[in-house]
Amino acid sequence: MHRPASRLLLLDREDYSAGILLEELRRKGFGEIRRVGDPSELERGLADAAPDVVVFNYHFHHKDSLAECSRVKQLAPHAAI
């Protein structure tokens, strides 16, 4: 299936779940995907990727995960989360 060229950024701290998500997104035809796994790299990752879409894999055991989601919206207000 052909999809329009969208830049996608995956935010996921955990390598295992990120690997599964990346594989599935690529299988579905999304090609330009970057991943940020460390919150300290979030700002640089958003600037480098200039994403149209941000996939945020929320993990309940990380108390600051929702704050990171809010930070994404501040740094990349044009991106769909």
Secondary structure, 3 states (H helix, E strand, C coil): CCCCCCCEEEECCCHHHHHHHHHHHHHCCCCCEEEECCHHHHHHHHHHHCCCEEEECCCCCCCCHHHHHHHHHHHCCCCEC
